């Protein structure tokens, strides 16, 4: 068994999708900036820890809910603005 924060996977996937959208395509986020965005967003979202495959499937079903996706996109948008305004 392995303890996994499902939210981390969901945020990484959402960022990949977001960066392909026309509004965000012009952003030039290098790998370090992308990790900063992910970390910032994760610090503002509740963790979703799973241990079993059943837990993963249940959480994946929750991911399909619109509010779950909306919360992630909102936090990613804030994170992108923050990282762009405060580059390392």
N, C-alpha and C positions, 0 to 999 in steps of 0.2 A: 504494500500500500504506500501511497505517496500523498502528502498534503499539498494541494494546489490551490492558488488563488485564481479562481476562474475569471475574476474581473480583469486580471492582468492580460490574459489571452484575449478577452473581449475588447479591451482598450487598444491593444496592438492591432487587432484586425480592423477595428473601426478607424484607426488612424490611417492605415493603408488605404482603405476605401475612401476616406475623406480627402486624402492627398491626390486622388485621381479625379476628383470633381473639379469642374471648370473654375469655380470660385477660389479653390485652393491650389490649383495646378501651378500657378505662377510662384508659389512659395518655394524658396530654396532652403530646405531644412536638411543639413547634413546629418549623419548618423548620430552624432553627439546631441544635436538639437532635438532630434526625434526622441531620443531617450529622455531628455529633459522634459519634453512635452508629455511623454507617457508617465514619468514620475510625478509631475505636477498634477496631472489628471487623476492618477491613482490615489494621491494624497487627499483628494477632494471627493472621492467616491467610496461607498462602503465596500469592504472586501466581501468576496463570495468564496469561502473556502469549501473545497470538496475533497473527499478521501476516496469514495467508491465510484465505480462507473455509474451506478444508479444516481448518485448525487450529481455527477457530471451531466447526465441526461436530463435530470430535473432542472438544473441550472441552465442548460442549453435551451430548454423549453421556455424558461423565464426570459431568456435573451430575445426570444421572438416577440415579446410584448413591446409595444411601441414606446412606452415610458422608459423602459430599460435602455433602449437605443437612444432615445432623446437625451436622457441624463448623461450618457457617455459623450454624445456629440457636443452638448453644451459645455461640459468640462474640458473636452479637447479644444474647443474653440477658445475658451478662456486661457488654456495652457499655451496655445499657439501665440496668442496675443502677448502673454506674459514673457514667453521665451524670446519672441521677436523684439520686444521692448527692452529686454534685459539679457542680451547675449553674453555668453561667457567670454 
